[in-house]
Amino acid sequence: MTAAESGAQGEAGGPGAGAPGAESTGAGAAAVGAGPRHPGLVGFRIAASASAGIDWTRLDETWALAGELDAFEAGWLSDHLSDAARERGGPAVEALTAAAALAHRVRGKWIGIAVLANTFRHPSLVAKAATVLDNVTGGRFVLGMGAGWHEGEHDAFGIPLPPIAKRFDRFESGVATVAALLSDAARTAPGITRDDPHYPLRGATNEPPPVRPGGPPIWLGGQRRRGIALAVRYADGWPMPGNRPGDVAYFAEKRDEIRRALELAGRDPEAFTFAAQLSCGTSAAERREALAVATAFVRAGAGHVILGLPATVAPDGLAEVAREVAEPLVAAVGRQGASSAR
């Protein structure tokens, strides 16, 4: 893929560049490099498909409560400028600033965004923001990236949404640019030079650098041939799409497809994280069903499960999700997910 190629003085490492043993610049980075490159089993989020009624106070209080609940090892945000469940309008918070503002609520836990729309921001700014969040979280930030899709919010805010082929061309370039700037080669001069048709770099350095060697893990949500190829080249993980919550069969199909592509590329599928998403609803019966679905996801190979909470029951409903879904799931399969459940 031309957009993914790098004619660099310093060239980005591939997936796993931040693996244990990678070069680091200090004891803190070395400690992070020796730690896990993915969150534990269970994460939480205000479901992107059920965010009606969200405001800052509700979101902040939900994350504050999550910080007190041991069952959750990660907090997640979506990236929309309005309600993703509506064609136009509705509440949403900007993801990168929200992640930075909420990080102090969940100290010691991972923070992830699934997924940032490449159409919203220049990838160089994404790389700089991801570096800040990597430092703020002590190396516990997951950078999810996607091509962008919601026509209504793009039109409302005056943001171009190119046809899918051109949009994906830019997405490929964006991922390559972010990966280059998060790589260890970008820590010092001569930095990164890339002759890219969309996002060229000229001796760019990313200083101060990420605390995690190789930068934060990148998760890519591709579903088709080009998306899967891009994930195989650059990603550490794959989050299933938020518009198919609870679809175990789809998850299993895509997981198998991506694992085959990883093997063909000479990558170890066991080092790649597959994340499932589901909604926990508003009632005890729906939470019981969510536990069954979450367990099925783990049996199908999920290494991370994101439990969605409707905004209307937050923040207090998060404690019920922890007690009735997250805690029983961890008790049944262990904190390492798929590796301990099969």
Secondary structure as the mmCIF struct_conf table of DSSP 4:
data_model
#
loop_
_struct_conf.conf_type_id
_struct_conf.id
_struct_conf.beg_label_comp_id
_struct_conf.beg_label_asym_id
_struct_conf.beg_label_seq_id
_struct_conf.end_label_comp_id
_struct_conf.end_label_asym_id
_struct_conf.end_label_seq_id
HELX_RH_3T_P HELX_RH_3T_P1 THR A 2 ALA A 4
BEND BEND1 GLN A 9 GLY A 10
TURN_TY1_P TURN_TY1_P1 PRO A 15 GLY A 18
BEND BEND2 ALA A 19 ALA A 19
TURN_TY1_P TURN_TY1_P2 PRO A 20 GLY A 21
BEND BEND3 THR A 25 GLY A 26
HELX_RH_AL_P HELX_RH_AL_P1 ALA A 27 GLY A 33
TURN_TY1_P TURN_TY1_P3 ALA A 34 ALA A 34
BEND BEND4 GLY A 35 GLY A 35
BEND BEND5 ARG A 37 HIS A 38
BEND BEND6 LEU A 41 LEU A 41
STRN STRN1 VAL A 42 ILE A 46
HELX_RH_3T_P HELX_RH_3T_P2 ALA A 48 ALA A 50
TURN_TY1_P TURN_TY1_P4 ALA A 52 GLY A 53
HELX_RH_AL_P HELX_RH_AL_P2 TRP A 56 ALA A 66
TURN_TY1_P TURN_TY1_P5 GLY A 67 GLU A 68
TURN_TY1_P TURN_TY1_P6 ASP A 70 ALA A 71
STRN STRN2 ALA A 74 LEU A 77
BEND BEND7 LEU A 81 SER A 82
TURN_TY1_P TURN_TY1_P7 ALA A 84 ALA A 85
BEND BEND8 ARG A 86 ARG A 88
HELX_RH_AL_P HELX_RH_AL_P3 ALA A 95 LEU A 102
HELX_RH_3T_P HELX_RH_3T_P3 ALA A 103 VAL A 106
TURN_TY1_P TURN_TY1_P8 ARG A 107 GLY A 108
BEND BEND9 LYS A 109 LYS A 109
STRN STRN3 TRP A 110 ALA A 117
TURN_TY1_P TURN_TY1_P9 ASN A 118 PHE A 120
BEND BEND10 ARG A 121 ARG A 121
HELX_RH_AL_P HELX_RH_AL_P4 PRO A 123 VAL A 136
TURN_TY1_P TURN_TY1_P10 THR A 137 GLY A 138
BEND BEND11 GLY A 139 GLY A 139
STRN STRN4 PHE A 141 GLY A 146
HELX_RH_AL_P HELX_RH_AL_P5 GLU A 151 ALA A 156
TURN_TY1_P TURN_TY1_P11 PHE A 157 GLY A 158
HELX_RH_AL_P HELX_RH_AL_P6 ILE A 164 LEU A 182
BEND BEND12 SER A 183 SER A 183
HELX_RH_3T_P HELX_RH_3T_P4 ASP A 184 ALA A 186
BEND BEND13 ARG A 187 THR A 188
TURN_TY1_P TURN_TY1_P12 ALA A 189 PRO A 190
STRN STRN5 ILE A 192 ARG A 194
BEND BEND14 PRO A 197 TYR A 199
STRN STRN6 LEU A 201 ALA A 204
BEND BEND15 GLU A 207 PRO A 208
HELX_LH_PP_P HELX_LH_PP_P1 PRO A 209 PRO A 210
BEND BEND16 VAL A 211 ARG A 212
TURN_TY1_P TURN_TY1_P13 PRO A 213 GLY A 214
BEND BEND17 PRO A 216 PRO A 216
STRN STRN7 ILE A 218 LEU A 220
BEND BEND18 ARG A 224 ARG A 224
HELX_RH_AL_P HELX_RH_AL_P7 ARG A 225 TYR A 234
BEND BEND19 ASP A 236 ASP A 236
STRN STRN8 GLY A 237 PRO A 239
HELX_LH_PP_P HELX_LH_PP_P2 MET A 240 PRO A 241
TURN_TY1_P TURN_TY1_P14 GLY A 242 ASN A 243
BEND BEND20 ARG A 244 ARG A 244
TURN_TY1_P TURN_TY1_P15 PRO A 245 GLY A 246
HELX_RH_AL_P HELX_RH_AL_P8 VAL A 248 LEU A 264
TURN_TY1_P TURN_TY1_P16 ALA A 265 GLY A 266
HELX_RH_3T_P HELX_RH_3T_P5 PRO A 269 ALA A 271
BEND BEND21 PHE A 272 PHE A 272
STRN STRN9 THR A 273 SER A 279
BEND BEND22 THR A 282 SER A 283
HELX_RH_AL_P HELX_RH_AL_P9 ALA A 284 ARG A 299
TURN_TY1_P TURN_TY1_P17 ALA A 300 GLY A 301
BEND BEND23 GLY A 303 GLY A 303
STRN STRN10 HIS A 304 LEU A 309
HELX_RH_3T_P HELX_RH_3T_P6 ALA A 311 VAL A 313
TURN_TY1_P TURN_TY1_P18 ALA A 314 ASP A 316
HELX_RH_AL_P HELX_RH_AL_P10 GLY A 317 VAL A 321
HELX_RH_PI_P HELX_RH_PI_P1 ALA A 322 ALA A 326
HELX_RH_AL_P HELX_RH_AL_P11 GLU A 327 VAL A 333
TURN_TY1_P TURN_TY1_P19 ARG A 335 GLY A 337
HELX_RH_AL_P HELX_RH_AL_P12 ALA A 338 ALA A 341
#
